[in-house]
Amino acid sequence: MLNCFVPGSQGLDRLDPPPADIPEQCVWVDLLEPTLAEERAVERLLAIDVPSREEMREIETSSRLYEENGTLYMTATVVTKIDTDRPESAAITFILSRNRLITNRYVDPLPFRRFVAYSERHPSAATNAPAILAGLLEAVIERTADVLERVGIGLDELSGGIFATPAPKTSARAQDLRGVMTRIGRDGDLTSKARESLVTLARQLTFIQQSSAIQLPKELVARYRSMSRDVLALSDHASFLANKSSFMLQATLGLINIEQNNIIKIFSVAATILLPPTLIASIYGMNFDFLPGLDSHYGYVVALLLMAFSSVVPYIYFRRRGWL
């Protein structure tokens, strides 16, 4: 899908249906899951080289950030499907020329939809191509900040449940430790994707500010610097959340090990308590003619009392030692 946006009296206006020829006043050309024909049409009409989907997935900096014929090519990673159980990282390419912004993407993340809705009502948000790019990046950064905030709140809730003092006569088995580990794993995965996105955004912002091909308007210089500081702060916060997730995961595994040790201890104590009675019963179960007490009238009762006594003594001993 090819969308063209032109400045209007109320903000950006989307040309619907998309024109066959991109007009000169079009400041933002948005390629959403473009077909090969649409890519070639944009390349022919705007004299640029639109990266393919495979090229957008390259991880080396030289393939993601470069300048060609006075045009900046920048590919950033954005977290999508955040509200689902399986968030994903997708690459989005921003092509910035002197008077036009071209975006090439195969996902439709929430920040793009929010910015489009906002820019259609605020003319100041879309005065030129660098301003549109700044608005898109700010929307992505704000969304990433919301993600990290949600992860932080979730980890705090899990921490309260993991490290809370257990109620009397309850065991760690009452806690759904498996569910806790699943939630920690999801939060850790989301945090790592957010960190990856922030790293690419930081590189892109630095590349824009240091480029000599595009001269940013004075009113946008401070705006881009502010975004760079925000990305740096969010990266530090994401690192903190990643360390916290790792610590909580190790703590949960420790609780599981303690619970397993308690279960093994119970079986060990039970086996130790039953061992003397079993030994006595085995001895008096031998088929020897000269076994002492075999012909006694009270042999059966004495054997039962001896087995009971031999099991009670270890039980009392373990209780006094605090092993039960």
ZIVENFEN-V71190 format. One record per pair of residues at least 24 apart in sequence whose C-alpha atoms are under 7 Angstrom apart, sorted by the first residue. I is the first residue (numbers start at 1). J is the second residue. Records with the same first field share a line. If there is no record, write none. Layout:
I = J, J
This chain:
1 = 31, 32, 33, 34
2 = 30, 31, 32, 34, 38
3 = 29, 30, 31
4 = 28, 29, 30
5 = 29
7 = 126
9 = 123
10 = 120, 121, 122, 123
11 = 119, 120, 121, 122, 123, 126
12 = 119, 120, 123, 126
13 = 120
27 = 99, 100, 101, 128, 129
28 = 100, 101, 102, 129
29 = 101, 102, 103
30 = 102, 103, 104
31 = 103, 104, 105
32 = 104, 105, 106
33 = 105, 106
56 = 91, 93
57 = 91
70 = 97, 213
71 = 95, 96, 97, 213
72 = 96, 97
74 = 204
76 = 197, 200, 201
77 = 197, 200
78 = 197
79 = 193, 194, 197
80 = 109
87 = 190
89 = 193
98 = 214
99 = 128, 129
100 = 129
101 = 129
111 = 139, 140, 143
112 = 136
115 = 139
130 = 216
138 = 227
144 = 194
145 = 234
148 = 191, 238
151 = 187
152 = 241
172 = 259
177 = 252
181 = 249, 252
184 = 245, 249
188 = 242, 245
191 = 238, 242
195 = 235, 238
198 = 231, 235
202 = 228, 231
273 = 311, 314, 315
274 = 311
276 = 307, 310, 311
277 = 307, 308, 310, 311
280 = 307
